[in-house]
Amino acid sequence: SSDLIEHRWGGGEAKGGVRPAAMGGDDGGKVYVGGLNFSTSTDALKGHFEQFGRISDCIVMTDKETGRSRGFGFVTFEDPGSVNAAIAMPTHQLDGRTVSVKKATREGNSGGGGGGKWGGKGGGGGGGGG
């Protein structure tokens, strides 16, 4: 099972290094935030979620090549109980968008994968004008 250690949260650049959670490796205090406005910063994300408890880590995932937001991020609370408060709120409005908030799971059973095929630059649907 040591090959599972290679699994990461995403391909973004984490600023400030990644600290392992408690010895058990449980991410009980972490939430996934999806549907972010592409202009939302890590500071704005942190500012929104501080109302639920003290935050130990917060990151908006970015594309390695372009540095642009990938439209999602993670917030880690010092107290895992703060996760329940955050996900209990029916809707979260952040920078003009309604974002989805879910408890982050290490197993990756919340979807993941896919390599970002959706939400790209759009392709030409060339119309036959006339």
Residue pairs with C-beta under 8 A, 6 or more apart in sequence:
7 106
7 108
9 61
9 74
9 104
10 61
10 70
10 72
11 61
11 63
11 64
12 59
12 60
12 61
12 62
12 63
12 64
12 70
13 62
13 64
13 67
14 59
15 42
15 59
19 57
21 27
21 28
21 29
21 30
21 76
25 106
26 106
27 76
27 104
27 105
27 106
28 80
28 83
29 56
29 76
29 77
29 78
29 79
29 80
29 82
29 83
30 74
30 75
30 76
30 77
30 83
30 103
30 104
31 49
31 74
31 75
31 76
31 77
31 83
31 86
31 87
31 101
31 102
31 103
31 104
32 72
32 73
32 74
32 101
32 102
32 103
32 104
32 110
33 45
33 49
33 72
33 73
33 74
33 75
33 92
33 94
33 99
33 100
33 101
34 71
34 72
34 99
34 100
34 101
34 102
35 71
35 72
35 97
35 98
35 99
35 100
36 45
36 60
36 69
36 71
36 72
36 73
36 94
36 95
36 97
36 99
37 94
37 95
37 96
37 97
38 68
38 69
38 71
39 69
39 95
40 60
40 69
40 73
40 94
40 95
40 97
41 60
42 58
42 59
42 60
42 73
44 94
44 95
45 58
45 60
45 73
45 75
45 94
46 55
46 58
46 75
48 92
48 94
49 55
49 58
49 75
49 77
49 86
52 77
52 82
52 85
52 86
53 77
53 78
53 79
53 81
53 82
53 85
53 86
54 77
54 78
54 79
54 82
55 75
55 76
55 77
55 78
56 76
56 77
56 78
57 74
57 75
57 76
58 73
58 74
58 75
58 76
59 73
59 74
60 69
60 70
60 72
60 73
61 69
61 70
61 72
61 73
61 74
62 68
62 69
62 70
63 69
63 70
70 116
71 119
74 104
75 86
77 83
77 86
83 103
86 92
86 101
87 101
87 102
87 103
89 101
91 98
92 98
92 99
92 100
92 101
93 99
102 110
104 110
